Amino acid sequence: MASNDGAVEDEIVFEKPGKYDFIKNITPDYTLFWGQTFSRSNILNLAGIALATGILVYYDEPLVEEAQRLGDRLHISQKTKNLQGFPFLELPSDFGTSLYFIGDGAVDIGIAAGFLTYGYYNDNSRALQTASQLAEGMVNVGIIVQVLKHSFGRTSPRPSNNKDKWTPFPSLKEYHQHVPSYDAYPSGHLATSMMTFTVLTENYPENKFIRPVGYTLMGLLSFQMLNNGVHWASDYPLAIYIGHAFGKIAASRGKKRKKDKPETSEFGSWCISPYFSEENDIGISFNHLF
């Protein structure tokens, strides 16, 4: 459990983050990310991502079609457009768009804002550090996902009539004029959701509900992105890895182990030390500390 000074289970102490730490950490984060990703110890993980992606690419088209048939049977719409709500925020219009909204950046920003507000008004370093780490993770995930999307140029199922197509390195003008035709791989929605989920599980391990709720929400989001034709199933393995990696990196910052303190009682404590006198006498000194 967290104490008032931000300790978790009397072992971890959260430090209050600086105002711009989430920006300052971007370059070090990428250094860690590339070093960890391409390390010898991570070879099996990369092989697993590549294998899972390859298998799913093979089955992508029938998987999307089956997800859409299931969506029809359950009367889950394939719409991606929300209702216009508050300025700069579109709100879900039905159950289908609500599922898709799980991965909307507004949700992750809202979670970070909630921790920031709670931490600020309650002087809670753990909440403030969580907000800073979430902001840090969102920036990092956003950068790498956009670079990869612009590099792979994979079309989404909807504009291609569920036909897979890759156009590596489309021109910036072409990309931004026809975004759905080039931005499928990897899924930014799922990567950002995974990052948020990872930071929360790392910082609040005593809250056991985070894992089942997080896995359930990401599962629903993954299904709906197949149903509404925004993503292929093979867009997911790399996205999950990116989100998890940057979440772990961000969550590793701003915390330290509490130092063990000597046991004391209401009577104080005793200290034993060597004793040397001016007459060259040698002995043992017992000192009482209060």
C-alpha positions in Angstrom: 0.0 0.0 0.0 1.1 3.6 -0.6 1.9 5.8 2.4 1.3 9.5 2.5 4.9 10.1 1.3 4.3 8.0 -1.8 5.9 4.7 -0.7 4.6 1.4 -2.1 4.4 -1.4 0.4 7.1 0.4 2.4 9.7 -0.4 -0.3 9.4 2.1 -3.1 9.3 5.9 -2.8 8.0 8.0 -5.6 9.8 11.3 -6.2 7.9 14.4 -7.2 8.5 14.9 -11.0 9.8 18.1 -12.5 7.4 20.1 -14.7 9.2 19.1 -17.9 10.6 15.7 -17.0 8.4 14.0 -19.6 10.0 16.0 -22.3 13.6 15.7 -21.0 13.3 11.9 -20.8 12.4 11.4 -24.5 16.0 11.1 -25.8 17.1 8.8 -23.0 14.0 6.7 -23.4 14.7 6.0 -27.0 18.3 5.1 -26.2 17.0 2.6 -23.7 14.3 1.3 -26.1 16.7 0.6 -28.9 19.3 -0.9 -26.6 16.7 -3.2 -25.0 14.9 -4.1 -28.2 18.0 -5.2 -30.1 19.8 -6.8 -27.2 20.8 -10.4 -27.4 18.4 -11.2 -24.5 15.4 -9.9 -26.5 16.0 -12.0 -29.6 13.2 -14.5 -28.7 10.7 -11.7 -28.1 11.5 -10.2 -31.5 11.2 -13.6 -33.1 7.9 -14.2 -31.4 6.6 -10.8 -32.7 7.7 -11.5 -36.2 6.2 -15.0 -36.2 2.9 -13.9 -34.8 2.7 -11.0 -37.3 3.6 -13.3 -40.2 0.9 -15.9 -39.2 -1.7 -13.2 -38.7 -0.8 -11.5 -42.0 -1.7 -14.8 -43.7 -5.1 -15.0 -42.0 -5.8 -11.2 -41.9 -8.5 -11.0 -44.6 -10.7 -13.9 -43.2 -10.2 -12.6 -39.6 -11.5 -9.2 -40.5 -14.4 -10.7 -42.4 -15.3 -13.0 -39.5 -15.1 -10.1 -37.0 -17.5 -8.1 -39.2 -19.9 -11.0 -39.4 -19.8 -11.4 -35.7 -20.4 -7.6 -35.3 -23.4 -7.9 -37.5 -24.9 -10.7 -35.5 -24.3 -8.8 -32.3 -25.6 -5.5 -33.9 -22.4 -3.7 -33.2 -22.0 -0.9 -35.8 -18.9 -0.5 -38.0 -19.0 3.3 -37.7 -15.8 5.2 -36.8 -17.3 8.7 -36.7 -18.3 10.0 -33.3 -20.8 12.7 -32.3 -19.3 16.2 -32.1 -19.1 17.0 -28.5 -16.9 19.5 -26.6 -14.4 21.5 -28.6 -11.6 19.2 -29.9 -13.4 16.2 -28.6 -15.7 13.9 -30.4 -17.9 11.7 -28.2 -19.1 8.1 -29.0 -22.4 7.9 -30.8 -23.3 4.2 -30.1 -21.9 1.0 -28.6 -19.5 0.4 -31.5 -18.0 3.8 -31.4 -17.7 3.5 -27.6 -15.6 0.4 -28.0 -13.4 2.2 -30.6 -13.2 5.2 -28.2 -11.3 3.0 -25.7 -8.2 3.6 -27.7 -8.8 7.3 -28.4 -6.0 9.5 -27.3 -8.5 11.6 -25.4 -9.0 8.6 -22.9 -5.3 8.4 -22.2 -5.0 12.2 -21.8 -8.0 12.1 -19.5 -6.4 9.4 -17.3 -3.2 11.4 -17.1 -5.1 14.6 -16.3 -7.0 12.8 -13.5 -3.7 11.6 -11.9 -2.2 15.1 -12.3 -5.2 16.8 -10.6 -5.4 14.3 -7.8 -1.6 14.5 -7.2 -1.5 18.3 -7.3 -4.4 18.8 -4.8 -3.3 16.0 -2.5 0.4 16.5 -2.7 0.7 12.9 -3.8 4.0 12.2 -5.6 3.0 8.8 -6.9 0.0 10.2 -8.7 2.1 13.1 -10.1 4.8 10.8 -11.2 2.2 8.5 -12.9 0.8 11.6 -14.8 4.3 12.6 -15.9 5.1 9.0 -17.0 1.8 8.7 -19.0 2.6 12.0 -20.8 6.1 10.7 -21.5 4.8 7.4 -22.8 2.2 9.0 -25.1 4.9 11.2 -26.7 7.3 8.3 -27.2 4.6 6.0 -28.6 3.2 8.7 -30.9 6.6 9.4 -32.4 7.6 5.8 -33.2 4.2 4.7 -34.4 4.0 7.6 -36.8 7.5 6.9 -38.2 6.5 3.2 -38.7 3.2 4.0 -40.3 4.8 6.4 -42.8 7.4 3.7 -43.5 5.2 0.7 -44.0 2.3 2.4 -45.7 -0.2 -0.4 -45.1 -3.8 0.3 -46.1 -6.6 -0.3 -43.6 -9.3 -2.9 -44.4 -12.1 -0.3 -45.0 -10.6 1.7 -47.9 -9.2 -1.4 -49.5 -12.5 -3.4 -49.3 -10.7 -5.8 -46.9 -7.8 -6.4 -49.3 -4.4 -6.2 -47.9 -1.9 -3.8 -49.6 1.4 -2.3 -48.6 3.0 0.8 -50.2 6.3 1.4 -48.3 7.4 5.1 -47.9 4.5 6.9 -49.6 5.1 10.6 -50.1 4.1 12.8 -47.2 1.6 14.6 -49.4 0.0 11.4 -50.6 0.0 10.0 -47.0 -1.8 13.0 -45.5 -4.3 13.3 -48.3 -5.3 9.6 -48.0 -4.4 8.6 -44.4 -6.5 5.5 -44.1 -4.8 4.1 -47.2 -1.4 4.1 -45.5 -1.6 4.2 -41.7 -2.7 0.7 -40.6 0.6 -0.8 -39.3 1.1 -0.7 -36.4 -1.9 0.2 -34.3 -1.4 3.5 -32.5 -4.6 3.0 -30.5 -3.5 -0.3 -29.1 0.1 0.8 -28.5 -1.0 3.8 -26.5 -3.6 1.8 -24.5 -0.9 -0.8 -23.7 1.5 1.9 -22.6 -1.1 3.4 -20.2 -2.1 0.0 -18.9 1.6 -0.9 -18.3 2.4 2.3 -16.3 -0.7 1.8 -14.1 0.2 -1.8 -13.3 3.8 -0.9 -12.5 2.9 2.0 -10.3 -0.2 0.5 -8.5 0.6 -3.2 -8.2 -1.6 -3.5 -5.1 -4.7 -2.8 -7.2 -5.4 -6.2 -8.6 -8.3 -5.1 -10.8 -6.1 -3.1 -13.2 -4.9 -6.2 -15.1 -8.3 -7.9 -15.8 -9.9 -4.6 -16.6 -7.0 -3.6 -18.8 -6.9 -6.9 -20.7 -10.7 -6.8 -21.2 -10.8 -3.3 -22.6 -7.9 -3.9 -24.9 -9.5 -7.1 -26.2 -12.8 -5.2 -26.9 -10.8 -2.5 -28.6 -8.9 -5.0 -30.8 -12.1 -6.7 -31.9 -13.8 -3.4 -32.7 -10.9 -2.2 -34.8 -11.3 -5.3 -37.0 -15.1 -4.9 -37.0 -14.9 -1.3 -38.2 -12.2 -2.0 -40.7 -9.6 0.3 -39.2 -7.0 -2.4 -38.5 -5.8 -5.9 -39.4 -5.1 -8.4 -36.6 -1.4 -8.4 -37.6 -1.2 -4.7 -36.7 -1.4 -5.7 -33.1 1.8 -7.7 -32.0 4.3 -4.9 -32.7 1.9 -2.3 -31.2 1.6 -4.3 -28.0 5.4 -4.6 -27.7 5.9 -0.9 -28.3 3.4 0.1 -25.7 4.7 -2.3 -23.2 8.3 -1.4 -23.7 7.8 2.4 -23.4 5.4 1.9 -20.5 8.1 -0.1 -18.6 10.7 2.5 -19.4 8.6 5.4 -18.3 7.4 3.6 -15.1 11.0 2.9 -14.1 11.7 6.6 -13.6 11.1 8.7 -10.5 11.2 6.1 -7.8 13.7 4.7 -5.4 14.1 2.1 -2.7 13.6 3.1 0.9 16.7 2.6 3.0 16.4 0.2 5.9 16.4 2.0 9.2 17.8 0.4 12.4 15.3 -1.1 14.7 14.5 1.1 17.7 12.1 0.9 20.6 10.6 3.4 23.0 13.8 3.1 25.0 16.0 4.1 22.0 18.7 1.9 20.7 22.2 0.7 21.6 25.4 1.1 19.6 28.5 -1.0 20.2 31.9 0.3 19.1 35.6 -0.1 19.9 37.0 2.0 22.7 40.5 3.5 22.9 41.7 5.7 25.7 44.6 8.2 25.9 46.4 5.7 28.3 46.3 3.1 25.4 43.6 1.1 27.1 41.5 -0.9 24.7 37.9 -2.1 25.2 34.3 -2.0 24.0 32.1 1.0 24.3 28.3 0.8 24.7 26.4 3.9 23.7 22.7 4.5 24.2 21.0 6.5 21.4 17.6 8.2 21.9 
